[in-house]
Structure formats: structure tokens, C-alpha cells
């Protein structure tokens, strides 16, 4: 099994706040880029995961000159272990706010899955330089517009066990990609995930797109017309640019064989001058 975290360059690590949030900080490496006016990128992981899930992404952004903050919410990856039965969606929002304060200036948030809906909520209340959603969990408004079909809500538990990933490969993930995830996937807070996930019977987290003024990009894994409609509805709600990647999977967008398509879409969006890079 290939552990993609081992390919990351040397970088600063620290624990911040009363909950000892594990934060990794990577400096941009491209001397040809004027990085002085660039905001940092803050990567926000999804449920069950942590900063390790961004291991394939980070080298591309630091090579292009971006300073990257890669956070871990409380009780995730190397953050201090806490009682997962008591952690809420609002607790995770507080964690992101704490890391944003650590950045010193408004960052560009890049959120995946649960991290995407959390990032949308943060963008309602804090100044950001930009917002990128990578296959984000959808808001209440988008869920009402394009509901999921034939979902049998999961029976509530105190915590949600890690996905088993019993398959050896997927349409865009190799055996190594899936083995890598198996190594690190961990349990998740039911209170947190039940707040936003239709798969757990939730009606969703409401997002007021009128309160989000920063430039936004929405990237979605697409395997059906409904997938595409939800991605486009999210983009319309946020006045964002949209990129649907057909034939990709949710986790494949981060660690799969076609992850570069998502990375390149983000880099292209950044280089357009939307952020003033």
C-alpha cells in the first residue's frame, strides 16, 4: 500500500487552541511567483477523514507558490482525541474559525464533503478571499430543489463508524488509493453528520447565498443527471463557477486516479485573476 502522506515535503506542524487542533502548514515553493499579495489556502477535510486526505493535492499548490494551511477538526487524525458522542456541527464551525484566525488574513477555503457545507456556513459570517467546494454536502436549499431518491435514512447511533471500503478498486480509484483510505478512515460524530446529511434523515443546513460575497468555485463528481443538477444548483445558489467531472467518485476527486482534473480546475480558477494571484 502506498501511503501518500510520505510524499509530502517537510513542513511546519503545530497544535492550536484548547482542543489541540493539529495543523499542517506548507510554504509555496515557486520563486517565479509573486506570493506577497496572495491569500493562503485553507483546506477543510470531510467526515471520517483529516488532513491526510489532501496528500495528493498539496504538492501541486505549493509548487505553484501557494501557502497552504491543512487543518484537522477536533478528534480527527492527530488532533487530541475527544468524546465523539458530544461533538456537534457547531463545534466544527468553531474549529474552522480558530484556524482562520491562525491564518492571520482571510484565506481561500477549500472544503470537501462535510467540509464543504461547513465552509459555506463559515462564508456566511466571516470574510473570505474565496471559497472552493469539492463535492460538497448540499445545503437545505439545494436538497429541496434536487432531492435524493430512494434514500433509507441510517438508524441513529452515538457515533458513525468509518466507511469499510471493502472494494479493491473503483472506477477512478486504484487498489492503493482505497487501501490508503482504509488505513486512516475513522469514526465520525453522529450529532455533527446528522445535522446536514440526507442519508441520516436530515433536512439539511440552510445557506443564505446572499451573505456570501467572495468568489466561489463548485466542483462535483458526476455520475447522473441529478448529480449534475445538484452541483449546478449549488453553484447558482452561491453565484459560483461550476465544474462537473463525469465518471468520477466522491473520494476519487481527492485521492483517485483523476484527482488532477480537480486540482487543475482549482489552479485555473485561481490563475484567472479572480483572486488576484
C-alpha positions as CSV (number, residue, x, y, z in Angstrom):
1,X,0.0,0.0,0.0
2,X,1.3,3.4,-0.9
3,X,1.0,6.0,1.8
4,X,0.7,9.3,0.1
5,X,1.4,11.3,3.3
6,X,5.0,10.0,3.0
7,X,5.4,12.0,-0.3
8,X,4.7,15.4,1.4
9,X,7.7,17.7,1.8
10,X,9.0,18.9,5.2
11,X,6.7,21.4,6.7
12,X,5.6,23.2,9.9
13,X,3.1,21.4,12.2
14,X,1.5,22.8,15.3
15,X,-1.3,22.2,17.8
16,X,-3.6,25.2,18.3
17,X,-6.4,26.1,20.7
18,X,-7.8,24.4,23.7
19,X,-8.7,21.4,21.7
20,X,-5.2,20.9,20.3
21,X,-6.2,21.0,16.7
22,X,-3.5,19.5,14.5
23,X,-2.5,22.0,11.8
24,X,0.0,21.5,8.9
25,X,1.5,24.5,7.2
26,X,3.2,24.3,3.8
27,X,5.0,27.2,2.2
28,X,4.8,28.0,-1.5
29,X,7.9,26.9,-3.4
30,X,7.8,28.7,-6.7
31,X,10.3,31.6,-6.7
32,X,8.9,32.8,-10.0
33,X,5.6,33.7,-8.4
34,X,5.0,36.9,-6.5
35,X,3.3,35.4,-3.5
36,X,3.3,38.6,-1.4
37,X,-0.3,39.5,-2.1
38,X,-1.7,36.0,-2.3
39,X,-4.1,34.9,0.4
40,X,-3.3,31.5,2.0
41,X,-5.3,28.4,1.1
42,X,-7.1,26.6,4.0
43,X,-8.1,23.0,3.3
44,X,-11.1,21.7,5.2
45,X,-11.5,17.9,5.3
46,X,-14.7,15.9,5.3
47,X,-16.3,13.4,7.7
48,X,-14.2,10.4,8.8
49,X,-11.0,11.9,7.4
50,X,-8.4,14.5,8.1
51,X,-5.5,16.5,6.6
52,X,-4.1,13.2,5.2
53,X,-6.9,13.2,2.6
54,X,-5.4,16.2,0.8
55,X,-2.0,14.5,0.4
56,X,-2.2,14.3,-3.4
57,X,-3.3,17.9,-3.7
58,X,-0.8,19.8,-1.6
59,X,2.3,19.4,-3.7
60,X,0.7,20.9,-6.7
61,X,-0.4,24.1,-4.8
62,X,2.9,24.7,-3.0
63,X,4.7,24.2,-6.3
64,X,2.6,26.9,-7.8
65,X,3.5,29.2,-4.9
66,X,0.6,29.0,-2.6
67,X,0.9,28.8,1.2
68,X,-1.3,26.0,2.4
69,X,-2.9,25.5,5.8
70,X,-4.3,22.0,6.2
71,X,-6.4,21.6,9.3
72,X,-7.9,18.8,11.4
73,X,-11.1,19.3,13.3
74,X,-11.3,18.2,16.9
75,X,-10.8,14.4,17.4
76,X,-9.7,13.9,13.8
77,X,-6.4,12.4,12.6
78,X,-3.7,13.8,15.0
79,X,-5.8,16.3,16.9
80,X,-6.5,15.5,20.5
81,X,-8.9,12.6,20.9
82,X,-12.2,13.8,22.4
83,X,-15.6,12.3,23.2
84,X,-17.1,11.9,19.7
85,X,-20.6,11.4,21.1
86,X,-20.7,15.0,22.2
87,X,-19.2,16.8,19.2
88,X,-21.6,18.9,17.1
89,X,-21.7,20.6,13.7
90,X,-21.3,24.0,15.6
91,X,-18.1,22.7,17.3
92,X,-16.6,22.0,13.8
93,X,-17.5,25.5,12.8
94,X,-15.7,26.9,15.8
95,X,-12.6,24.8,14.8
96,X,-12.6,26.3,11.3
97,X,-12.9,29.8,12.7
98,X,-10.0,29.1,15.1
99,X,-7.7,28.1,12.2
100,X,-8.8,31.1,10.1
101,X,-7.7,33.3,12.9
102,X,-4.4,31.5,12.9
103,X,-4.0,32.3,9.2
104,X,-3.8,36.0,10.1
105,X,-5.6,37.2,6.9
106,X,-8.8,36.0,5.2
107,X,-8.0,32.7,3.4
108,X,-9.4,30.9,0.4
109,X,-11.4,28.0,2.0
110,X,-11.2,24.7,0.0
111,X,-13.8,22.3,1.6
112,X,-14.5,18.7,0.8
113,X,-17.8,16.9,1.5
114,X,-18.8,17.8,5.1
115,X,-16.0,20.3,5.0
116,X,-17.8,21.9,2.1
117,X,-21.1,22.6,3.9
118,X,-19.1,23.8,6.9
119,X,-17.2,26.1,4.7
120,X,-20.4,27.5,3.2
121,X,-21.7,28.3,6.7
122,X,-18.4,30.0,7.6
123,X,-18.6,32.0,4.5
124,X,-21.9,33.5,5.6
125,X,-20.4,35.0,8.7
126,X,-16.7,35.6,8.1
127,X,-14.8,37.5,5.4
128,X,-13.0,35.1,3.0
129,X,-10.8,35.6,0.0
130,X,-12.5,32.8,-1.9
131,X,-14.5,29.6,-1.5
132,X,-13.9,26.3,-3.3
133,X,-16.3,23.3,-2.8
134,X,-15.1,19.8,-3.8
135,X,-18.1,17.5,-3.9
136,X,-19.6,19.4,-1.0
137,X,-22.5,18.1,1.1
138,X,-25.5,20.1,-0.2
139,X,-27.4,22.8,1.6
140,X,-31.1,22.6,2.6
141,X,-32.0,24.8,-0.4
142,X,-30.3,22.5,-2.9
143,X,-31.7,19.4,-1.3
144,X,-35.2,20.8,-1.7
145,X,-34.5,21.6,-5.3
146,X,-32.9,18.3,-6.2
147,X,-33.8,15.7,-3.5
148,X,-32.0,12.3,-3.3
149,X,-34.1,9.4,-4.4
150,X,-34.7,6.1,-2.6
151,X,-32.7,7.0,0.5
152,X,-33.3,4.9,3.6
153,X,-32.1,7.0,6.5
154,X,-29.5,5.4,8.6
155,X,-30.6,4.4,12.1
156,X,-29.2,6.9,14.6
157,X,-26.2,5.9,16.7
158,X,-23.9,7.7,19.2
159,X,-21.1,7.7,16.6
160,X,-20.9,6.8,13.0
161,X,-18.4,4.0,12.1
162,X,-15.8,4.6,9.4
163,X,-16.7,3.5,5.9
164,X,-15.5,0.0,5.3
165,X,-14.3,0.4,1.7
166,X,-14.4,-3.3,1.1
167,X,-14.0,-3.0,-2.6
168,X,-10.5,-3.4,-4.1
169,X,-10.9,-0.5,-6.6
170,X,-13.5,1.8,-8.1
171,X,-14.0,3.4,-11.5
172,X,-11.4,6.1,-10.6
173,X,-9.6,4.7,-7.6
174,X,-6.8,2.1,-7.6
175,X,-6.3,-0.6,-5.0
176,X,-3.6,1.6,-3.5
177,X,-6.0,4.6,-3.3
178,X,-8.6,2.6,-1.4
179,X,-6.0,0.9,0.9
180,X,-4.7,4.3,1.8
181,X,-8.1,5.4,2.9
182,X,-8.7,2.2,4.9
183,X,-5.5,3.0,6.8
184,X,-6.7,6.3,8.1
185,X,-10.6,6.4,8.0
186,X,-12.0,6.9,11.4
187,X,-15.3,7.3,13.2
188,X,-17.4,10.4,13.0
189,X,-19.8,12.3,15.3
190,X,-23.4,11.4,14.7
191,X,-24.6,14.7,16.1
192,X,-22.5,16.5,13.5
193,X,-23.2,14.4,10.5
194,X,-26.9,14.2,11.3
195,X,-27.2,17.9,11.1
196,X,-26.7,18.1,7.4
197,X,-26.8,14.6,5.8
198,X,-29.9,13.5,4.0
199,X,-28.5,9.9,4.3
200,X,-29.2,10.3,8.0
201,X,-32.6,11.8,7.6
202,X,-31.6,15.5,7.9
203,X,-33.4,18.2,6.0
204,X,-30.0,20.0,5.6
205,X,-28.2,23.1,6.7
206,X,-29.7,26.3,5.3
207,X,-27.2,28.6,3.4
208,X,-28.1,32.2,2.5
209,X,-26.1,32.7,-0.7
210,X,-26.8,36.5,-0.4
211,X,-24.4,36.6,2.5
212,X,-21.5,35.1,0.6
213,X,-19.7,37.7,-1.4
214,X,-16.4,36.1,-2.1
215,X,-15.6,34.4,-5.5
216,X,-16.7,30.8,-5.4
217,X,-16.0,27.6,-7.4
218,X,-18.0,24.4,-7.2
219,X,-16.5,21.1,-8.4
220,X,-18.7,17.9,-8.4
221,X,-18.2,14.2,-9.0
222,X,-21.0,13.4,-11.5
223,X,-22.5,10.1,-12.4
224,X,-26.1,11.0,-13.1
225,X,-28.2,13.9,-14.2
226,X,-29.3,14.5,-10.6
227,X,-25.6,14.7,-9.5
228,X,-25.1,17.4,-12.2
229,X,-28.3,19.2,-11.2
230,X,-27.3,19.4,-7.6
231,X,-23.8,20.7,-8.5
232,X,-25.3,23.3,-10.8
233,X,-27.9,24.3,-8.2
234,X,-25.2,24.7,-5.5
235,X,-23.2,26.9,-8.0
236,X,-26.3,29.0,-8.8
237,X,-27.1,29.5,-5.1
238,X,-23.6,30.8,-4.5
239,X,-23.1,32.7,-7.8
240,X,-20.2,30.4,-8.4
241,X,-18.4,28.9,-11.3
242,X,-19.1,25.2,-11.9
243,X,-17.1,22.2,-13.0
244,X,-18.8,18.8,-13.2
245,X,-16.4,15.9,-13.6
246,X,-18.3,13.0,-15.1
247,X,-17.3,9.4,-14.2
248,X,-15.5,10.3,-11.0
249,X,-16.3,9.3,-7.4
250,X,-16.7,11.3,-4.2
251,X,-13.4,10.3,-2.7
252,X,-11.8,9.8,-6.0
253,X,-11.8,13.5,-6.5
254,X,-9.3,13.8,-3.7
255,X,-7.2,10.6,-3.9
256,X,-8.2,8.8,-7.1
257,X,-6.5,8.4,-10.5
258,X,-8.3,11.5,-11.9
259,X,-7.7,13.9,-8.9
260,X,-5.5,16.1,-11.1
261,X,-8.6,17.2,-13.0
262,X,-10.0,18.8,-9.9
263,X,-6.6,20.2,-8.9
264,X,-6.1,21.7,-12.3
265,X,-9.7,23.2,-12.3
266,X,-8.9,25.0,-9.0
267,X,-5.5,26.2,-10.2
268,X,-7.0,27.5,-13.4
269,X,-9.7,29.3,-11.4
270,X,-7.1,30.9,-9.1
271,X,-4.9,32.0,-12.1
272,X,-7.8,33.7,-13.9
273,X,-7.3,36.7,-11.6
274,X,-10.5,36.1,-9.7
275,X,-8.3,36.1,-6.5
276,X,-5.7,38.5,-7.9
277,X,-3.0,35.9,-7.9
